């Protein structure tokens, strides 16, 4: 456990970046404090999703997520740097009676000079900026909250997100193991001009399962993923507004001989464009004995399919076409439609997924307390 925490913190001292199609508008945002008064405000976030996988392969399930999340949150600011957050997250899947989840949202945030410290409900999933093979974007639906601690930096030359999420707490005696997920990502900005940008991304993700007060016979296991590469973008005027490429080499390592593989590697190449009418990107994946516990199932060398769980395929080669169209209906209301077919070179089959997201974010100041802000 101690070694895992040290490993995460050391390897993570490196920015969230949007490593594939831009998902930043799907995240919940928090406005920074600006005034000198103590305030009480309401943040209202609504995330509506239709995510349909027409998959018939042996590695990832064909399934549909269809529902919405509502997250009302009271924010008390004693001053412009410090805030206390309390709210609730309601998760509703259509076709099911009642709620899928009702969860408290509790957090403390301190933000100053480009540094943010968050404890409690941290900025989760998409905001970490991982590539999809390392961190499944569907966690914004299936695991909308992450509780833990987070330290973020926003700098002209780089940004940093160091975080740890406690997935499963255990108490003595426990029939389960504790589970921890954490890591960080960075993008070093080598070139950042009006029309050209070049950066070097590094991403680290660690997963640990174990504990000393459980009664299970399961082995202690720590898995580590690493991705590094380069990203280049050319912003221009005209119908084609941006051309970009984002490319990574990935590694995987396991501390346990109980893991299906002890180590693996992968190559992930992306090239695309953004136009007035549509955004498009090609993604090529070539993985060898690759496992990422938090990654999207379709990229893994070990199947999580309901009918083929545990099936292994040492080498996997996939080609994706990602099509996306975004609509801003109002300052607070955003829609994103997506179609993502792919071809499996080894299995010689094609599958596809399609998605529609509707996001609302509202900010309402409720009350300003008399007197100045606290120091």
C-alpha positions in Angstrom: 0.0 0.0 0.0 2.7 2.5 1.0 4.8 1.6 -2.1 1.8 2.2 -4.3 1.1 5.7 -2.9 4.8 6.7 -3.3 4.8 5.3 -6.8 1.7 7.3 -7.8 3.0 10.6 -6.3 6.5 10.3 -7.8 5.3 9.3 -11.3 2.5 11.8 -11.3 4.4 15.0 -10.8 3.9 15.8 -14.2 -1.5 18.0 -17.4 -4.6 17.1 -18.2 -4.9 17.2 -21.9 -7.7 16.2 -24.2 -5.9 13.3 -25.8 -8.5 12.4 -28.4 -11.6 14.2 -29.5 -12.2 17.2 -27.2 -14.4 16.2 -24.3 -13.9 19.3 -22.2 -17.5 20.5 -22.6 -18.8 17.3 -21.1 -17.1 18.0 -17.8 -18.5 19.9 -14.8 -16.9 23.3 -14.4 -16.3 25.3 -11.3 -16.1 29.1 -11.5 -13.2 30.7 -9.6 -13.9 33.2 -6.9 -13.6 36.8 -7.9 -15.1 39.0 -5.2 -14.0 40.1 -1.8 -17.2 39.1 -0.1 -18.3 35.9 1.5 -20.9 34.2 -0.8 -23.2 31.3 -1.0 -24.0 30.1 -4.5 -25.7 27.2 -6.3 -24.0 25.2 -9.0 -26.4 23.0 -11.1 -24.9 20.4 -13.4 -27.1 18.1 -15.6 -25.4 15.4 -17.7 -27.8 13.6 -20.1 -26.5 10.6 -22.1 -27.4 8.1 -24.8 -24.4 5.8 -25.3 -25.1 2.8 -27.6 -22.5 0.1 -28.3 -23.5 -2.1 -31.3 -20.7 -4.5 -30.4 -20.7 -8.2 -31.3 -17.0 -8.9 -30.6 -15.5 -11.1 -27.9 -13.8 -8.4 -25.9 -16.3 -5.6 -25.2 -20.0 -5.9 -24.4 -22.7 -4.6 -26.7 -24.7 -2.4 -24.3 -26.6 0.9 -24.0 -26.4 3.6 -21.4 -29.4 5.9 -21.5 -30.3 8.3 -18.7 -29.3 11.4 -16.9 -27.5 12.8 -13.9 -28.4 15.8 -11.8 -25.9 17.4 -9.5 -27.1 20.4 -7.5 -24.3 21.8 -5.2 -24.2 24.6 -2.7 -20.9 26.5 -2.6 -19.8 28.6 0.4 -16.9 30.9 -0.2 -15.3 32.5 2.9 -12.9 34.3 0.4 -12.1 34.1 -3.3 -9.5 31.3 -2.9 -11.3 28.9 -0.6 -14.7 27.1 -1.0 -16.8 24.4 0.7 -19.1 22.3 -1.4 -22.1 20.2 -0.4 -24.7 18.7 -2.6 -26.1 15.5 -4.0 -25.8 13.5 -7.2 -28.9 11.8 -8.6 -28.3 9.2 -11.3 -31.3 7.9 -13.3 -31.1 5.2 -15.9 -34.2 5.2 -18.2 -36.1 1.9 -18.2 -35.4 1.3 -14.5 -37.6 2.2 -11.6 -36.2 4.7 -9.1 -32.7 5.9 -9.2 -29.5 4.1 -10.1 -27.6 6.0 -7.5 -28.1 8.8 -4.9 -24.8 10.0 -3.6 -23.6 12.8 -1.4 -21.2 15.4 -2.9 -18.8 16.8 -0.3 -15.6 18.7 -1.1 -13.2 21.4 0.0 -11.2 23.4 -2.6 -8.4 25.9 -2.3 -7.3 27.7 -5.5 -4.6 30.4 -5.7 -1.9 31.4 -8.3 -2.8 28.6 -10.6 -2.7 25.9 -7.9 -5.8 23.9 -6.9 -6.0 21.6 -3.9 -9.2 19.5 -3.7 -10.2 17.0 -1.0 -13.4 14.9 -1.1 -15.2 14.8 -4.4 -12.4 15.5 -6.8 -12.5 16.6 -10.4 -13.1 13.1 -11.9 -12.7 10.9 -15.0 -12.6 13.2 -18.1 -10.9 16.0 -16.3 -7.9 13.9 -15.7 -7.2 14.0 -19.5 -6.2 10.4 -20.0 -6.3 8.6 -23.4 -9.2 6.2 -23.7 -7.1 3.0 -23.5 -5.9 4.0 -20.0 -9.2 5.5 -18.7 -12.6 4.6 -20.0 -14.7 7.7 -20.8 -17.8 5.8 -19.8 -16.8 6.2 -16.2 -18.5 9.6 -16.5 -21.7 7.5 -16.6 -20.9 4.5 -14.5 -18.7 6.1 -11.8 -19.6 9.8 -11.9 -18.0 10.6 -8.5 -14.4 10.0 -7.4 -13.6 10.6 -3.7 -10.0 11.3 -2.8 -7.4 14.0 -2.9 -6.2 16.0 -5.9 -3.5 18.6 -6.6 -3.6 20.6 -9.9 -1.3 23.1 -11.4 -2.0 25.5 -14.4 1.2 26.9 -15.8 2.1 28.5 -19.2 4.6 25.7 -19.9 2.6 22.8 -18.4 -0.4 21.7 -16.4 -0.4 19.0 -13.7 -3.1 16.8 -12.2 -1.9 14.5 -9.3 -4.7 12.6 -7.8 -5.7 9.5 -5.8 -9.2 8.0 -5.6 -10.1 5.5 -2.9 -12.4 3.1 -4.7 -13.2 0.6 -1.9 -12.7 1.2 1.9 -12.6 -1.8 4.1 -13.1 -2.3 7.9 -11.8 -5.1 10.1 -12.6 -7.8 9.4 -13.5 -7.5 5.7 -14.5 -10.1 3.1 -13.3 -7.7 0.4 -10.0 -6.1 -0.5 -9.3 -2.3 -0.5 -9.1 -0.8 -4.0 -7.2 2.4 -4.9 -6.8 4.2 -8.2 -4.5 7.1 -8.8 -1.9 8.8 -11.0 -1.4 11.9 -13.0 -0.9 13.3 -16.5 1.2 16.1 -18.0 1.7 17.9 -21.2 4.9 19.9 -21.6 4.2 22.7 -24.1 7.2 23.0 -26.3 5.6 25.3 -28.8 2.5 27.4 -28.3 1.9 30.1 -31.0 -1.1 31.5 -32.7 -1.4 28.8 -35.3 0.9 26.0 -34.2 1.3 24.0 -31.0 3.6 21.1 -30.0 3.5 19.3 -26.7 4.9 16.2 -25.0 2.2 14.3 -23.0 3.1 11.9 -20.2 0.4 9.9 -18.4 0.7 7.5 -15.4 -2.1 5.4 -13.9 -1.8 3.0 -11.0 -4.3 0.5 -9.6 -3.9 -1.4 -6.3 -5.9 -4.1 -4.7 -4.9 -5.5 -1.3 -5.0 -4.7 2.4 -4.0 -6.2 5.8 -7.4 -6.5 7.5 -9.3 -8.5 4.8 -10.1 -12.2 5.2 -9.9 -13.1 1.5 -7.4 -15.4 -0.1 -7.0 -13.1 -3.1 -3.4 -11.9 -3.8 -2.3 -8.4 -3.4 -2.0 -6.8 -6.8 -0.6 -3.6 -8.2 -0.9 -2.7 -11.9 0.8 0.3 -13.5 0.2 1.9 -16.9 2.3 4.5 -18.6 1.8 6.5 -21.8 4.1 9.1 -23.5 4.2 10.7 -26.9 3.8 13.9 -28.8 0.9 16.1 -30.0 0.9 18.7 -32.8 -1.9 21.0 -33.9 -2.2 23.5 -36.7 -5.0 26.0 -36.3 -6.0 27.8 -39.5 -8.7 29.9 -41.1 -11.3 28.5 -43.5 -13.6 25.6 -43.6 -10.9 23.3 -42.1 -10.2 25.0 -38.8 -7.7 22.7 -37.3 -5.4 19.7 -38.3 -3.8 17.7 -35.5 -2.0 14.5 -34.7 -1.7 12.8 -31.2 0.6 9.8 -30.9 1.6 7.6 -27.9 3.6 4.6 -26.8 2.1 2.7 -23.8 3.4 0.3 -21.3 1.9 -2.1 -18.7 3.4 -3.8 -15.7 1.9 -6.0 -13.0 3.4 -6.9 -9.6 1.6 -10.2 -9.4 2.1 -13.5 -11.1 -1.6 -14.0 -10.8 -2.2 -11.4 -13.6 -2.9 -12.8 -17.0 0.2 -10.9 -18.3 3.1 -9.5 -16.3 3.9 -6.8 -18.8 2.8 -5.4 -22.1 3.1 -2.6 -24.6 1.0 -0.7 -27.2 1.1 1.9 -29.9 -1.7 4.5 -30.3 -1.7 6.8 -33.3 -4.3 9.5 -34.0 -4.8 12.1 -36.8 -7.8 14.3 -37.4 -9.3 17.6 -38.3 -11.9 20.0 -37.1 -14.1 21.7 -39.6 -17.1 24.1 -39.5 -19.4 21.1 -40.1 -17.9 18.1 -38.4 -14.8 16.9 -36.5 -13.2 13.6 -37.6 -10.3 11.5 -36.4 -8.7 8.2 -37.3 -7.2 6.2 -34.4 -4.9 3.1 -34.9 -4.3 0.8 -31.9 -1.7 -2.0 -31.8 -1.5 -3.7 -28.4 0.7 -6.6 -27.2 -0.4 -8.3 -24.0 -1.8 -5.0 -22.8 -4.0 -4.5 -19.7 -5.3 -1.3 -18.2 -7.7 -1.9 -15.3 -9.5 1.5 -15.8 -9.2 1.5 -19.6 -11.9 1.0 -22.2 -12.6 -2.8 -22.7 -12.2 -2.7 -26.5 -8.5 -2.0 -26.2 -7.6 -4.8 -23.8 -5.8 -8.0 -24.5 -8.0 -9.8 -21.9 -11.7 -9.9 -22.5 -14.4 -8.5 -20.2 -17.2 -9.6 -22.5 -20.1 -11.3 -20.6 -19.8 -14.5 -22.7 -16.0 -14.6 -23.1 -14.6 -13.1 -19.8 -10.9 -13.9 -19.4 -10.3 -14.7 -23.1 -6.8 -13.7 -24.0 -5.4 -12.5 -27.3 -1.8 -11.4 -27.2 -1.9 -9.0 -30.1 -4.7 -6.7 -31.1 -4.9 -4.2 -34.0 -7.8 -1.8 -34.4 -8.7 1.1 -36.6 -11.3 3.6 -35.5 -13.0 6.4 -37.3 -14.4 9.0 -34.9 -17.0 11.5 -36.1 -18.3 14.3 -33.8 -20.6 17.3 -34.1 -21.0 19.8 -31.3 -23.8 22.3 -30.8 -23.9 25.2 -28.4 -27.6 25.9 -27.9 -27.0 28.5 -25.2 -24.2 29.6 -22.9 -25.3 27.0 -20.4 -26.5 24.3 -22.8 -24.3 22.0 -25.0 -25.0 19.0 -27.2 -22.5 16.5 -28.7 -23.4 13.8 -31.3 -20.8 11.1 -32.1 -20.4 8.1 -34.4 -17.4 5.7 -33.9 -17.1 2.7 -36.1 -13.9 0.5 -35.9 -12.3 -2.4 -37.8 -10.5 -5.3 -36.1 -7.7 -6.5 -38.4 -7.1 -9.8 -36.6 -10.8 -10.8 -36.1 -11.7 -9.2 -39.5 -15.0 -7.7 -38.3 -16.4 -4.2 -37.9 -18.4 -2.8 -34.9 -19.6 0.7 -34.0 -20.9 2.9 -31.2 -23.0 6.1 -31.3 -23.6 8.7 -28.6 -25.6 11.8 -27.9 -24.8 14.0 -24.9 -26.7 17.0 -23.5 -25.0 19.0 -20.8 -26.4 21.9 -18.8 -24.3 24.0 -16.4 -25.8 26.8 -14.4 -24.3 29.1 -11.7 -26.5 31.1 -9.4 -25.3 33.5 -6.6 -27.8 33.1 -3.8 -26.5 35.4 -1.0 -23.6 37.7 -0.2 -22.8 38.0 3.5 -22.3 41.4 5.0 -18.7 42.4 5.8 -15.5 41.5 4.0 -14.2 38.1 3.1 -12.2 36.2 5.7 -8.4 36.1 5.3 
